[in-house]
Amino acid sequence: MTISRVSTYGSYLSMLNGINGTSTSLAELQQQFNTGIKSQDLSAYGTQANQLLALKSQYAQRTGYSSAITTATTQVNATETALSSMQKIVSNLLSSANIPAGAGSPAVSAVTSSSNGNLGLSVDSSKSVFSAAATYTVTAVPSNSGKAGSYDVTVNDGMGGISTKTLNLTSIPPDDGEQTFEMTGGPGDGASISLDISQLKGPGSATFSVAYPDLAAPKALLQGALTQLSSLLNTKAGDRYIFSGSRYDTPPVGDLSATKQVSQVTLTGGTLGTAGDIYTMSVAGKQFTYTTTGSETSMSDILNAFASQINDPNQQAIANGQTPPLPLTASVIGNQLTLIGNSAGYSFNVSSNVYPVAGYQNTSTPGGDPTLLGYPSYTSHTDLDNVYSQYTSQLAVAADPTAVPPTAAVPQIDNINLNGTSVDVGDVFTINMGNRNTVNVTSDDANPANNISYDKVNNPTAYTYVMTSADLVAMKTTGLPSASPPVAAGDAMGYVAAKLAAQINADPQRSADATVTLNPPGSAQVTLTGMGSQRFATTSTVQNNSNQNQMTAVTLAPYQAPGSFGTTTTTPPNLAPYDSQFQSGVQNPAAFASSSLNVDDSTSVTYGISSNDPAIQNLIIGIKQMLAAVNNPGNYTTLMSNARSSIVSAQGQIRQLDASTVNAQSVLGTAATNHKNAMADIENQIADIQNVDPTTVAAQLQAALNQQQGAYTVAGKIASLSLVNFLS
């Protein structure tokens, strides 16, 4: 082999190495063309590598700041929008065009009478002064204290207010008195009702209603404001409730319109100190009883006895042991007992009754061996019957644990004793009776302990007998010889018992058969024997002219009573009463903490408002105070003045919150702009170091491709030569 041939072969090998080098260069150019940067390898940047790393670190840091600022800005913007809406609510409430300065004139309806002509009356609106919207009931009963022909006329507003006067239109001249009734008790206290009674010749009743048309629109506006405020406070931004503090996944507000229930029991009458009178009261399904001793000096003594029982921490036992105190508080002023629930939204039922000695009582137990009867030691006025006979729906309570279900062979037996040696015209005797069935409530499958059973009385029937003047003569002279057993003349209680038993037995839908046992001259017994295994409930009432004491229970409308809602703010971190977690007693201070965000290395911003902020509490309190004014027209001016003060205070506080929120918006916006500008500058600096000119790279890539293509062509031709031709 000659030197020239060796040189040719060496050139061939050199060409192959060049092709490999061109391929590497081509790959690098291809990567630069695709990515737009010189290299992914920092070593390619030489002394600029450290600078490039620092720039990328700054860019990542500012990206993190920007992301956090974007999230915070969304929440802050939503908060500012909500606060702006709250300010509009405040402006509407402070507008005299929406909330009038006065309650306006009351509208009095026509009188509806149900007295068969015995009682005729009208209302003199020009002389009357009303304190509340109400339905007034006027009743007339023969007077026990007045002279012959006198009637006790009572005006009741259905809210605890009552007034009674004794009138006589048959005397000459008529003793009609001053027919202006001054109401005492309840929200209508202080009202002066001027009546024009044109006819009064027997027991009767009439009703009329009073409304305030000018307050209908403000009431709707205020209720709508609470609904709108509830929606604003439960606003979500992304996955967060913006007014929940750190409890971001929990809606902060429950029912803003919920109030504490306020019920009043009014005791009226004029007879005190009679030993043995029985007063009963049912509160939230629990029975309370007081028997007079004869030493009472006022109505308050009786009501205070009930208040002590209701507030007693060791109340009566039920099937599973002692129960805790009722979640309500009882207090007494004069002849009124007031019951206020301890928390907003808790509701309870109240009923009451009086069983005077001079009339008749429902207190006896079944005769004979009590263990052989359907209900051992059954006492109608002290068990749950008194509740369920008066209401068709009740709060769930435990069924009577001593009750033994009746059977066809051993039916339920209830006895009613009537005590007293005399009766008066107008005495009213009533027995209420209806089938009692057990209702099973199984609404909580996850917590079987919450599922309960309770008794319910379906459509009780009232059997009522009223002693008339004709019956009074018959009772004294002939009795009821045709009754079974015959009632002798002068047996007052036997006469009444026979009349009641006859009514019951004449009813084909009755729950029990009635029989009478006589025990003259002072008592008689009505025995009620059930139909087979069906349980039934029995209660009784009396309107007796020898004892006019009555207990009337009413539940006031929301906001009518000052105690139905709070007027002071809770101090954070305590939960406000309207908070959705208030009932659970959660008092976590962190739940109300504002959010803090570092928007750069040297600046931080605090943002976020909790639903228990004093500004929001004052706004809610102010709206409720306005509703209280609307529901108490007689005290409208004073209550509305206080409400406006709360609203004005809330207005200033909400403006401050809005200002701080706008300031947070400004800080966040400025920081976001600064980061955006800085990131753009960093991007330019990074580009100066690592970016390539796509046009230049494209040209170089094309040149490299051409060069490699030529090299492959030559190499291919050489590779196709034989060894002899190649060496020659």
C-alpha positions in Angstrom: 0.0 0.0 0.0 1.3 3.4 -1.0 1.4 6.5 1.2 -1.3 8.1 -1.0 -3.7 5.3 -0.4 -3.1 5.4 3.3 -3.9 9.1 3.2 -7.1 8.5 1.3 -8.3 6.0 3.9 -7.4 8.4 6.7 -9.5 11.1 5.0 -12.4 8.7 4.9 -12.2 8.0 8.6 -11.9 11.7 9.3 -15.0 12.3 7.2 -16.9 9.8 9.3 -15.8 11.5 12.5 -17.0 14.8 11.0 -20.4 13.3 10.3 -20.7 12.3 14.0 -19.7 15.7 15.1 -22.2 17.4 12.8 -24.9 15.1 14.2 -24.2 16.3 17.7 -24.2 19.9 16.7 -27.4 19.3 14.7 -29.1 17.8 17.9 -28.1 20.9 19.9 -29.4 23.3 17.3 -32.7 21.2 17.1 -33.1 21.5 20.9 -32.4 25.3 20.8 -34.9 25.7 18.0 -37.6 23.7 19.9 -37.1 25.3 23.4 -35.8 28.8 22.5 -33.0 28.5 25.0 -29.3 27.8 24.6 -29.1 24.7 26.9 -30.7 22.9 29.7 -27.2 22.3 31.1 -26.1 25.1 33.4 -22.4 24.4 32.5 -23.2 25.8 29.0 -23.7 29.3 30.5 -20.2 29.5 32.1 -19.9 32.5 34.5 -23.6 33.4 34.0 -24.8 30.2 35.5 -25.0 31.6 39.1 -26.8 34.7 37.9 -29.3 32.5 36.0 -30.0 30.4 39.1 -30.5 33.6 41.3 -32.9 35.0 38.7 -35.0 31.8 38.6 -35.1 31.7 42.4 -36.5 35.3 42.5 -39.0 34.4 39.8 -40.3 31.4 41.7 -40.6 33.4 45.0 -42.6 36.2 43.3 -44.8 33.6 41.6 -45.7 32.2 45.0 -46.5 35.7 46.3 -48.6 36.4 43.2 -50.6 33.1 43.6 -51.3 33.9 47.3 -52.3 37.4 46.5 -54.7 36.3 43.8 -56.5 34.0 46.3 -56.6 36.7 49.0 -57.8 39.2 46.5 -60.8 37.0 45.5 -61.8 36.8 49.2 -61.2 40.5 49.9 -63.2 41.5 46.8 -66.1 39.3 47.8 -66.0 40.8 51.4 -66.0 44.3 50.1 -69.0 43.6 47.8 -70.8 42.1 50.8 -70.0 45.1 53.0 -71.2 47.4 50.3 -74.5 45.5 50.2 -74.8 45.8 54.0 -74.3 49.5 53.8 -77.2 49.7 51.3 -79.3 47.7 53.7 -78.5 50.2 56.5 -79.3 53.1 54.2 -82.7 51.6 53.4 -83.4 51.0 57.1 -82.5 54.6 58.1 -84.7 56.0 55.3 -87.9 57.6 56.7 -89.6 56.7 53.5 -89.1 53.0 54.4 -89.4 53.1 58.2 -92.0 55.6 59.4 -91.5 57.8 62.4 -94.8 56.6 63.9 -97.0 53.5 64.0 -99.9 55.0 62.2 -103.6 54.7 63.0 -105.0 51.3 64.0 -107.7 49.7 61.9 -110.5 48.1 64.0 -112.6 45.4 62.5 -116.3 44.9 62.9 -117.5 43.0 66.0 -118.4 39.3 65.6 -120.8 38.0 68.2 -121.5 34.4 69.2 -123.9 35.1 72.1 -127.3 34.4 70.6 -128.3 38.0 71.3 -127.3 38.0 74.9 -124.3 40.3 74.4 -124.4 43.2 72.0 -121.5 45.7 71.7 -119.5 47.9 69.5 -116.0 49.5 69.8 -115.6 53.3 70.0 -112.3 53.7 68.1 -112.3 57.4 68.8 -112.0 56.9 72.5 -109.8 53.8 72.5 -106.1 53.7 72.7 -104.5 50.5 71.4 -101.0 49.2 72.2 -100.6 46.2 69.9 -102.2 44.4 66.9 -104.4 41.7 68.5 -107.6 39.8 68.4 -109.7 40.9 71.4 -112.3 38.6 73.0 -115.1 40.0 75.1 -116.9 37.6 77.4 -119.8 38.0 79.8 -120.6 35.6 82.6 -123.1 35.9 85.5 -121.4 37.8 88.3 -120.9 36.1 91.7 -120.1 39.3 93.5 -122.6 41.7 91.9 -126.2 42.1 92.5 -128.9 40.1 90.6 -128.6 40.6 86.9 -124.9 41.6 87.0 -122.4 40.2 84.7 -118.6 40.2 84.8 -117.4 41.4 81.4 -113.8 40.5 80.5 -111.7 41.9 77.6 -108.8 39.6 76.7 -106.3 40.5 74.0 -104.9 36.9 73.6 -101.4 38.0 74.6 -101.6 38.0 78.3 -103.5 41.3 78.7 -106.8 41.3 80.4 -109.4 43.6 82.0 -112.6 42.8 83.9 -115.6 44.9 85.0 -118.9 44.1 86.6 -121.9 45.6 84.7 -125.7 45.5 85.1 -127.9 46.9 82.4 -131.2 45.7 83.9 -131.1 47.8 87.1 -132.9 51.1 87.2 -131.0 53.2 86.4 -128.6 50.9 84.5 -125.4 50.2 86.4 -123.3 50.2 83.2 -120.3 51.7 84.8 -117.5 53.3 82.7 -117.2 50.9 79.7 -113.6 51.6 79.2 -111.3 48.6 79.9 -107.7 49.3 80.9 -105.6 46.4 79.8 -102.9 45.0 82.0 -100.2 42.4 81.1 -98.5 41.3 77.9 -97.4 43.5 75.0 -100.8 45.2 74.9 -100.4 46.5 78.5 -101.7 50.0 78.9 -104.3 49.8 76.1 -107.6 51.5 76.8 -110.5 49.8 75.1 -113.8 51.8 75.0 -116.8 49.6 74.4 -120.5 50.5 73.8 -122.4 47.6 75.4 -126.0 47.9 74.2 -127.3 44.6 75.4 -126.3 42.3 78.3 -128.8 39.7 79.3 -126.9 36.4 79.5 -123.6 34.7 79.0 -122.0 35.5 75.7 -118.8 36.4 73.8 -117.7 38.6 70.9 -114.5 39.3 69.1 -112.9 42.0 67.1 -109.4 42.6 65.8 -107.0 45.5 65.6 -104.3 45.9 62.9 -101.7 48.6 61.9 -101.8 48.8 58.1 -98.9 51.3 58.0 -96.5 48.8 59.6 -97.1 45.9 57.2 -94.6 47.2 54.6 -91.8 48.0 57.2 -92.2 44.6 58.7 -91.8 42.9 55.3 -88.8 45.1 54.6 -87.1 44.2 57.9 -87.8 40.5 57.5 -86.3 40.7 54.0 -83.3 42.5 55.4 -82.6 39.7 57.7 -82.9 37.2 54.9 -80.6 39.2 52.7 -78.1 39.6 55.5 -78.1 35.9 56.1 -77.3 35.3 52.5 -74.5 37.8 52.6 -72.9 36.4 55.7 -73.0 32.9 54.2 -71.2 34.1 51.0 -68.6 31.7 49.6 -65.5 32.7 47.6 -64.2 29.6 46.0 -64.3 26.9 48.6 -64.3 29.3 51.6 -67.1 31.0 53.6 -65.6 34.5 53.8 -67.2 35.4 57.2 -66.4 32.2 59.0 -62.9 33.1 60.2 -60.7 30.0 60.3 -63.9 27.8 60.1 -63.8 28.5 56.4 -65.8 25.3 55.4 -68.6 26.0 57.9 -71.5 28.4 57.1 -71.3 30.9 59.9 -74.9 32.0 60.2 -78.0 30.1 61.1 -81.5 31.5 61.2 -81.1 35.2 61.8 -84.8 35.7 62.5 -84.9 33.1 65.3 -85.9 34.5 68.7 -86.3 33.1 72.1 -89.8 31.9 72.7 -91.7 34.0 75.3 -94.8 32.5 76.8 -96.9 34.0 79.5 -99.3 32.4 81.9 -101.8 34.9 83.4 -103.8 34.0 86.5 -107.0 35.9 86.9 -109.8 35.8 89.4 -110.6 37.1 92.8 -110.7 34.1 95.2 -107.6 33.3 97.2 -106.9 31.4 100.3 -109.3 28.5 99.6 -107.4 25.3 100.6 -107.5 22.5 98.1 -107.8 24.3 94.8 -105.6 22.5 92.3 -103.6 24.4 89.6 -101.8 22.5 86.9 -99.4 23.6 84.2 -97.8 21.7 81.4 -94.5 23.1 80.0 -92.6 21.3 77.2 -94.5 18.0 78.0 -93.7 18.2 81.8 -96.5 18.4 84.3 -96.4 20.7 87.3 -99.1 20.9 90.0 -99.8 23.2 92.9 -102.5 22.7 95.5 -103.5 25.8 97.6 -103.0 25.7 101.3 -105.3 28.6 102.2 -102.5 30.8 103.3 -101.8 32.4 99.9 -102.1 36.2 99.9 -101.8 37.0 96.2 -101.8 35.5 92.8 -98.0 35.8 92.8 -97.8 33.2 95.6 -99.3 30.6 93.3 -97.3 31.5 90.3 -94.0 31.7 92.2 -94.7 28.1 93.4 -94.8 27.1 89.7 -91.7 29.1 88.9 -89.8 27.3 91.6 -90.8 23.9 90.3 -89.9 24.8 86.7 -86.5 26.3 87.6 -85.8 23.4 89.9 -82.7 21.4 88.7 -84.2 18.2 90.1 -87.4 17.9 88.2 -89.6 14.9 87.9 -88.2 11.5 86.9 -89.1 9.8 83.6 -88.4 6.3 82.3 -84.6 6.8 82.1 -84.0 8.6 85.3 -83.9 12.3 86.3 -84.2 14.8 83.6 -82.1 18.0 83.4 -83.8 21.4 83.9 -86.0 22.6 81.1 -84.0 24.9 78.8 -86.0 27.9 79.8 -86.4 30.3 82.7 -89.5 31.2 84.6 -90.1 34.5 86.4 -93.1 36.1 88.0 -94.3 39.7 88.1 -97.7 40.3 89.7 -100.3 37.8 88.3 -98.2 36.8 85.3 -95.6 34.0 85.0 -93.2 34.5 82.0 -91.4 31.6 80.4 -88.4 32.5 78.2 -86.4 29.9 76.2 -82.7 29.9 76.9 -81.8 29.9 73.3 -83.2 31.2 70.0 -85.1 28.6 68.0 -86.1 26.4 71.0 -89.9 26.0 71.1 -92.1 24.6 73.8 -95.8 24.1 74.4 -97.6 25.6 77.5 -101.0 24.8 78.8 -102.7 25.4 82.2 -105.8 24.8 84.2 -107.6 25.3 87.5 -109.6 22.7 89.4 -111.4 24.6 92.2 -112.7 22.8 95.2 -116.1 24.5 94.9 -116.7 23.1 91.5 -115.4 19.7 90.6 -112.1 18.0 90.3 -110.5 15.4 88.0 -108.3 14.0 90.7 -109.6 10.6 91.7 -108.0 7.2 91.1 -110.0 4.2 89.9 -111.9 2.4 92.6 -111.4 -1.2 93.6 -108.1 -3.0 93.2 -106.0 -0.6 91.1 -103.7 -3.3 89.9 -106.6 -5.0 88.0 -107.4 -1.9 86.0 -105.8 -0.6 82.8 -103.9 2.2 84.4 -102.7 1.8 88.0 -103.1 4.9 90.1 -104.3 6.8 87.0 -104.7 10.5 87.7 -105.9 12.4 84.7 -104.8 15.9 85.6 -101.2 14.9 86.6 -100.2 12.8 83.7 -99.5 13.5 80.0 -103.2 13.5 79.1 -103.6 17.1 80.0 -101.2 18.0 77.2 -102.3 15.7 74.5 -106.0 16.3 74.8 -105.4 20.0 74.0 -102.9 19.7 71.2 -102.8 17.5 68.2 -99.0 17.8 67.9 -96.4 18.1 70.6 -92.8 18.1 71.4 -91.6 14.6 71.8 -91.7 13.4 75.4 -91.5 10.1 77.1 -94.7 8.1 77.3 -96.2 7.4 80.8 -93.8 4.8 82.3 -96.5 3.5 84.7 -99.1 2.9 82.0 -100.2 -0.7 81.6 -101.8 -1.1 78.2 -105.5 -2.1 78.5 -106.9 -5.2 77.0 -110.4 -6.3 75.9 -110.9 -8.1 79.2 -109.4 -5.3 81.3 -110.2 -2.0 79.6 -108.9 1.5 80.7 -111.0 3.1 83.4 -110.9 6.9 84.3 -112.9 8.4 87.2 -113.9 12.0 87.6 -115.1 13.2 90.9 -117.3 16.2 91.2 -117.2 18.0 94.6 -119.4 20.7 96.0 -122.8 21.1 97.6 -124.1 23.8 95.2 -124.0 25.2 91.7 -124.8 28.6 90.1 -126.4 29.6 86.9 -123.7 29.9 84.3 -121.4 27.2 85.8 -119.8 25.4 82.9 -118.7 21.8 83.2 -116.6 20.2 80.5 -115.0 16.7 79.9 -112.6 16.4 77.0 -112.0 12.8 75.8 -110.2 11.3 72.8 -108.4 8.2 71.7 -104.7 8.1 72.7 -102.2 6.4 70.5 -98.5 6.0 70.5 -96.5 7.7 67.8 -93.0 6.3 67.0 -90.5 8.9 65.6 -87.6 7.2 63.9 -86.1 10.0 61.8 -82.5 9.5 62.9 -81.3 6.1 61.7 -77.7 7.0 62.5 -78.5 7.8 66.1 -81.1 5.4 67.4 -81.0 7.0 70.8 -82.6 10.1 69.3 -85.6 8.1 68.1 -88.5 8.4 70.5 -92.1 7.4 71.1 -94.8 9.6 72.5 -98.5 9.6 73.0 -100.8 11.7 70.8 -104.6 12.3 71.2 -106.5 12.4 68.0 -109.4 14.9 67.8 -110.6 14.9 71.4 -114.3 15.6 71.9 -115.6 18.2 74.4 -118.7 17.3 76.3 -120.0 20.5 77.9 -122.9 21.1 80.3 -123.9 24.7 81.4 -126.2 25.1 84.4 -129.3 27.2 83.4 -131.9 28.9 85.6 -134.4 26.2 84.6 -132.1 23.4 85.4 -131.2 25.0 88.7 -134.9 25.0 89.6 -135.3 21.4 88.5 -132.2 20.3 90.4 -133.6 21.8 93.6 -137.2 20.6 93.2 -137.3 17.4 91.3 -133.8 16.1 90.5 -133.6 13.6 87.7 -135.8 10.7 88.5 -135.4 9.2 85.0 -131.6 9.0 85.2 -129.7 5.8 86.1 -129.3 5.9 89.0 -132.1 8.4 89.8 -130.8 11.7 91.1 -132.7 13.1 94.1 -133.8 16.7 94.4 -131.0 18.9 95.8 -128.1 16.7 94.7 -126.2 19.3 92.7 -123.2 17.2 91.8 -125.3 14.2 90.9 -127.5 16.3 88.6 -124.4 17.6 86.8 -122.8 14.1 86.6 -126.0 12.7 85.1 -126.2 15.4 82.5 -122.5 14.9 81.4 -122.9 11.1 81.3 -126.0 11.4 79.1 -124.1 13.5 76.6 -121.2 11.1 76.5 -123.3 8.0 76.0 -125.3 9.7 73.3 -122.2 10.1 71.2 -121.7 7.1 68.8 -118.0 8.1 68.4 -117.3 8.2 72.1 -114.0 6.7 73.4 -115.6 5.3 76.6 -119.0 4.6 78.2 -120.0 6.8 81.2 -121.7 5.6 84.4 -122.5 7.7 87.5 -122.0 6.9 91.1 -123.9 9.2 93.6 -122.6 10.3 96.9 -124.9 13.1 98.0 -124.9 15.8 99.2 -121.4 16.8 98.3 -120.0 14.7 95.4 -120.6 12.4 92.5 -118.4 10.3 90.3 -118.4 9.8 86.6 -116.7 6.5 85.6 -115.4 6.2 82.0 -114.8 2.6 80.8 -112.9 2.3 77.6 -113.8 0.3 74.5 -111.7 -2.8 74.6 -107.9 -2.3 74.3 -108.1 1.3 73.0 -106.4 3.9 75.2 -108.0 7.3 75.7 -107.2 10.6 77.3 -109.4 12.5 79.7 -109.3 16.1 81.0 -111.9 18.4 82.5 -112.4 22.1 83.1 -114.8 24.3 85.0 -116.0 27.8 84.9 -117.5 28.2 88.3 -119.1 31.3 89.6 -118.0 30.6 93.1 -114.3 30.6 92.0 -113.5 32.6 88.9 -109.8 31.9 89.0 -108.4 31.0 85.6 -105.0 30.4 84.1 -104.5 31.5 80.5 -101.3 30.5 78.6 -100.2 32.4 75.5 -97.1 32.5 73.4 -96.1 35.9 72.2 -95.2 36.7 68.6 -91.5 36.9 67.8 -89.9 40.2 68.9 -93.0 41.3 71.0 -91.2 40.7 74.2 -87.8 42.4 75.0 -86.4 39.2 76.4 -86.9 37.3 73.1 -83.6 38.6 71.7 -80.4 40.0 73.1 -79.5 43.7 72.8 -75.8 43.5 73.8 -72.9 42.2 71.6 -70.9 39.2 72.7 -67.2 39.8 73.0 -65.1 37.9 70.4 -64.0 35.2 70.4 -67.4 34.2 71.8 -70.0 33.0 69.3 -72.8 35.3 68.6 -76.3 33.8 69.4 -77.1 33.6 65.7 -73.9 31.6 64.9 -74.6 28.2 63.4 -72.3 26.6 66.0 -73.6 28.6 68.9 -75.8 25.7 70.2 -72.8 23.4 70.3 -70.9 25.6 72.7 -67.8 25.8 70.5 -65.7 28.7 71.7 -62.4 28.3 69.8 -60.6 31.7 69.7 -58.8 30.7 66.5 -62.2 30.5 64.8 -62.4 34.3 64.6 -58.8 35.2 63.7 -58.3 37.4 60.7 -56.0 36.2 57.9 -52.5 37.7 57.5 -50.5 37.5 54.3 -46.9 38.5 53.5 -47.3 40.1 50.1 -43.5 40.6 49.7 -40.4 40.3 51.9 -41.2 43.4 53.9 -44.9 44.0 53.7 -47.9 42.1 55.2 -51.7 42.7 55.0 -54.4 41.6 57.4 -57.8 40.8 55.9 -61.0 38.9 56.7 -64.1 39.7 58.9 -65.9 37.2 61.2 -69.6 37.1 61.4 -69.4 37.9 65.1 -67.8 41.2 64.5 -69.4 43.9 66.7 -70.4 45.8 63.6 -72.4 42.9 62.3 -73.9 42.1 65.7 -75.1 45.6 66.1 -76.7 45.5 62.7 -78.6 42.4 63.5 -79.6 43.7 66.9 -80.8 46.9 65.3 -82.9 45.1 62.8 -84.5 43.0 65.5 -85.1 46.1 67.6 -86.9 47.6 64.7 -89.0 44.4 64.4 -89.8 44.7 68.1 -91.0 48.3 67.5 -93.2 47.1 64.6 -94.7 44.4 66.8 -95.3 46.8 69.7 -97.1 49.8 68.2 -98.0 51.2 71.6 -94.3 51.7 72.3 -93.2 52.2 68.7 -91.5 55.6 69.1 -89.2 54.6 72.0 -88.3 51.2 70.6 -87.7 52.6 67.1 -85.5 55.4 68.5 -83.3 52.7 70.3 -83.2 50.6 67.1 -82.1 53.6 65.0 -79.2 54.2 67.5 -78.1 50.6 67.0 -78.3 50.9 63.2 -76.4 54.2 63.2 -73.7 52.6 65.3 -73.5 49.6 63.0 -73.4 51.9 60.0 -70.2 53.7 61.3 -68.6 50.3 62.2 -69.4 48.7 58.9 -67.9 51.8 57.1 -64.7 51.3 59.1 -64.7 47.6 58.1 -65.3 48.5 54.5 -62.4 51.1 54.7 -60.0 48.5 56.1 -61.1 46.1 53.4 -60.6 48.7 50.6 -57.1 49.4 52.1 -56.4 45.6 52.0 -57.5 45.7 48.3 -55.1 48.5 47.6 -52.2 46.8 49.3 -52.9 43.6 47.5 -53.4 45.4 44.2 -50.1 47.3 44.5 -48.2 44.2 45.5 -49.7 42.3 42.6 -48.6 45.0 40.2 -45.1 45.2 41.7 -44.7 41.4 41.4 -46.0 41.5 37.8 -43.5 44.2 36.8 -40.6 42.5 38.6 -41.4 39.2 37.1 -41.5 40.8 33.6 -38.0 42.3 34.3 -36.7 39.0 35.6 -38.0 37.3 32.5 -36.1 39.7 30.3 -32.9 39.2 32.2 -33.3 35.4 32.0 -34.0 35.7 28.3 -30.9 37.8 27.8 -28.8 35.0 29.3 -30.4 31.8 28.0 -32.7 32.7 25.0 -31.5 32.3 21.4 -32.5 34.1 18.2 -34.9 31.7 16.5 -34.0 33.1 13.0 -30.3 32.6 13.5 -30.8 29.1 15.0 -33.0 28.2 12.1 -30.4 29.3 9.6 -27.6 27.4 11.5 -29.8 24.4 11.7 -30.5 24.5 8.0 -26.8 24.9 7.2 -25.9 22.0 9.5 -28.5 19.8 7.8 -27.2 20.7 4.4 -23.6 19.9 5.4 -24.6 16.6 7.0 -26.6 15.7 3.9 -23.6 16.3 1.7 -21.3 14.3 4.0 -23.7 11.4 4.0 -23.8 11.5 0.2 -20.0 11.3 -0.2 -19.7 8.7 2.5 -22.4 6.7 0.7 -20.5 6.8 -2.6 -17.3 5.8 -1.0 -19.0 3.0 0.9 -20.3 1.6 -2.4 -16.7 1.1 -3.9 -15.1 -2.3 -3.8 -11.8 -2.7 -1.8 -9.9 -3.0 -5.1 -11.4 0.1 -6.5 -11.0 2.0 -3.3 -7.3 1.1 -3.0 -6.5 1.7 -6.6 
